[in-house]
Amino acid sequence: MSKIPSMSPSWDTSSFGHPADISLRERSALGDHLAHCGAQRGPLQTLRNGADELQGLLAGRVITSAVVLTLLFGGSWLML
């Protein structure tokens, strides 16, 4: 006879039955780490984040973006 598996999810955590909250010491260490990593990235990361945001904005409006870019390039070409 085969055993029917339980339908409830089964997994183990490292909290061992205690609430899985982050301690103040861990939160402080994480904040320090993120500040240190952010300082190392510098302006190049800011530029990349801006490019990602612009790409996300344009990707949602492909047709509108194509029309606007065509009008801008066409208008600048006519002004020459």
N, C-alpha and C positions, 0 to 999 in steps of 0.2 A: 504494500500500500504506500502511496506517495503522500508526502506531507504538503498541505496547502499553505503557501507563504502568506504571511500577514500583509494586508493592504496598507497598513500604516507605515510611514517612512521610518527608517532606522539609520541613525548616524551617531557618531561619538564626537564629543567636543572636549576641549581642554578646560572647561570651567568646572568639571566634576560635580555637577549638581548645584553649583552656586550661580548667582546671576552673572551673566557674561558682560559686565560693565567694565569700562576702562578705568584704571586707577588714576589718581592725580599725578603720580610720578610718571606713569606711562604717557599720559596726555602731555605733560611738560616736555618729556624727551621727544615725543613726536613733533611738537611745536618747534622745538629747537632744531630738529633735523630738517623740517620743512623750510624753516627760515634760512638755514645754512645752504640747502640745495637751491633755494630761490635766489640767494645772493650769488651763487656760482653761475647761474644761467645768464644773467645780465640782459642787455638790450636785444641780443639776438633772439632770445626766447620770447620777448615781448613782440618783436616783429613777426615771429612765427605764429604766435597766438592771434595777432591781428589778421594775418593772411588766412588762417583757418576760419576765423569769424567771417571774413569777406567771402571766402569760398562757400561757406554754409549759407550765407545770405543769397549769393548768386545762384547756387545750385537749386534752391527752391523756386527760383523765378527765372528759368532758363530762357524762355521766349522773351519775356520783358527785358532781361539783361541783354540779349542779342539785339533787340530793337534799339535799346538805348545806346549800346556801343556802336551800332551801325550809324545812328544819327550823329553821335559825337564825332566819329571818324569822318563821316561824310561832310558834316558841317565844317570841320577843320580843314578838310581837303578843298572845299569850295572857297574858304577864306584865303587860301594861298593863291 
